[in-house]
Amino acid sequence: MDPEMGMTPIDADVSADDRHISGSTTAVVCRYVERIAGADSVAEMLDLAGEDRTLEEITSLSGWSSYSQACALFEAARDVTGDPDVGLRIGEELLRQHSGTEVAALLRSLGSTGELLRNVAATGSKYSTVTRLDAARVDDWSATVTAEAIDRFARHRLLCDFTAGVLSQASVLFGMEPAVVEEVDCQTRGAERCVYEVRWEPATSTDGDLARHTEHVEAQLAALTERFESLQEMATEMVSATDVETLLGHIARRAGLAVRAPGHILAVRMPGEADLRIHANGISVDDQAQIAETLLQQDLDAVGNGVLAVEVTSARHHYGRLAALYPGGTGFFVQERRLLSAFASQAAAALDTATAMQEVSRRNDTARALLALAAELADITSGDDAASRIAAAVPDVIDCDAAAVFHWDLDTETLTMRASVGLDDSVVSMLRGGSLRAGDTPVLGRFLAGGSPFVLDENHEDPVFRELLTVSEQVAAAIVPIYASGEFFGVVTAGVRTDPERLSADDHSMERLAGLAAHGASALRNARLLDQLSHRALHDPLTGVPNRTLLRDRLNHALAQARRTHGSVGVLVVDLDGFKQVNDTHGHATGDSVIITQAQRLRTVLRPGDTVARMGGDEFAVVVPDLADAAACDTVATKLLNELHRPITIEGHTFTVSASIGAVAGSGHDSYDTLLKRADFAMYDAKRAGRNTHAVSEQEDPATTIMPSPEMTAP
């Protein structure tokens, strides 16, 4: 250890195997050195640091290093790069190089730079267990953050710089320039703790700001995709385990990818077993049994701040608990509990499958079907895809003539059929055309409250489900709900056209169908997460209409179609008149209500194939494909003006907010930017003409034609 770098670093009895600095940090050290000095310098750095671990071990995102190992690595990085400020540079690099990972997504989920720094204690624990960070003060655009080494450790100068570098990037996560960080006190200079003053500036509406926002949306998508792929990999690994003990080892090891922590422990009892099975990482063998027993006995709400524990349970069996542990009572984010719960649910589903396979090992066809389904679900791309694969697998695990998967839609609160096998086309068309709400049938209400599987026949109490049985031309059906982390995703059914006893002839048939549903739950949940994030990336969060990104895609698609058909495309820019006065007079909440109302009105006037997008503030854009001619732009604009001009009543206040509209009819030879610019110019012509009117930019002439419109009633 370089004596000039700080105080006495660490007690001699601290083992090099201790888990102090996360793999996220050591990985970025190696990648930074490789980028700055080349791959050969990485090998030189590891040699200087006295490392006996492989590069893969050091850069593993789920791995950890001791404090002495990490300090030696930072010093070696300084020496091979010749940069005395390498700690600062690596800190600045940390969030940039990991912007597409689940760690950055987790930090970004806190909502703002200030909120991230306010939670800096929990945030810092993702990277180090030997440094205590605290937010002494957080204002709108500045904060004071302190850092101090815990007992037996001492701050290192390079790690002080590293902390400053990381803090500078907190604002970058939220689309702003790097924060200015000044270390006004430092433990390595004899102060009681390191004190950092952090200042950042609000983002402005510039092209650069939009580009950063786009990058962050893409990073969020990349993070969710990476987590999705990680869950797929975990699912494939878990279902490929040849025995329960191997599977438990996979679960304990993979828990570090779900929630990063220095220690993880899995304590379960398998069905029919009295002995507790324990698997752990980062926890002394001597301590594992006591920690496991305490974990199982305590109420989950009563565990300490340094323990995040979740149930490993399925609809079939409660196996035990899985926990992530931090020393010193470090807390966890709410999102981490969700991630660990999701992983534990997937683990429980895998355990369901493993135990079912042991119980019915003589049924090789069933085992092969479940394994095949797990492999197929590893590369699903949508909820419909997952439903189709689940339905196709049902006849392989239970004796039936037909199968179907019904999906619960959270937005509409309806149950609809998404996939089926063995049903006539006419029956499929009939079932797909209808939907069920919770109030329509008591069975659906029970499923939403956590109901159990059952066999449906002509004597069942629920008339709606009996009718479904008749419509599908079946005499009986096994109905199994699909749950993930306690959330209802739908049902999977297996029906027979003759001999209802076929469904109960095998004592394990319902269990196998429940195991299949458990596998499908993870895939459906992941597909829903991807769909939700993709929707958020392409739609305005206030109104739900497309944003600029989706508008560009829709308009480019319409122009491509126009090139093929030699048709026209209408583009209109709509700017609300007097909206600022509404905001100033009635407040931003009322202003938001006006924006939402006007967005809904625009959609009601347009055709299903047309697009209305929010450009920002009180400005919208409309794309009308297959436009008959330039005159049709005038017709569309007039309809929009008339609809927008109608009075609005919000919280007892009635006022009228009109609009100024610029319109242009383009051909397939025009571009997105050209048409938007011409429509925007026309909109300003309409503004200058007195507002509450529209102007049409002619195709051949850049001049615009002003069209009269009804007078606007002042707000």
Disulfide bonds with the S-S distance in Angstrom:
none
